Amino acid sequence: MKGSLLTYLLPIVMGLIVFNGLSSHAQAKVIEPEESETVVLSGGGGIFYPFQGKTGGSGAIQAMGIISPQERMGVELEYRNYKNDLLHANNIDMQSFIFRGIGQYFFRTHGISPYIGLGLNIAFNVFDEKDIEKKRDSINVKGDKGFGYGVMGLVGVEAPVGQGVALFAEGRVSADFQLTRYKNGSGKNKLDVENLSGLTGMIGIRFHF
């Protein structure tokens, strides 16, 4: 296992330690269901650990609507900057812009609460096609952009720290894929499905309106 996996785990561990230390304070300043109106805005950052590639950064902004005291649904925009294997070429620079529909279920209606979530997404990816062709001179990649799709699952914990304000920590696993066009050594057009899946550790802040 790569040493950088420790970097992925660090934000989650730190977040849980902080939440535990704030628990007494948070319980005194809970966001009651009737006080947390209809919208939750979030922002967070962390580490993305691809299953085939090198670790990079991740950041996300999120807008959720409260369906019930325990259920939220909304949208998210995530950005990743990392290295991934494409067309059997190792460690290609990647930037991913991911638009995701997401739902969350909270196990408690107030105070510190664990939760789970599920998201479906489409993605716009930018990569270094010259580096691919340098490492694999038998192919010709058509452009430096690709479109993708995927599904993401998460587990997290949220802790209120003030009226309408909460901190969160999440661990995510995503199954992401990209469609990549290229020409092989015979000049034939090909379409390949590339695996961009991985793990993410993220911490951030939420505002309830």
Disulfide bonds with the S-S distance in Angstrom:
none
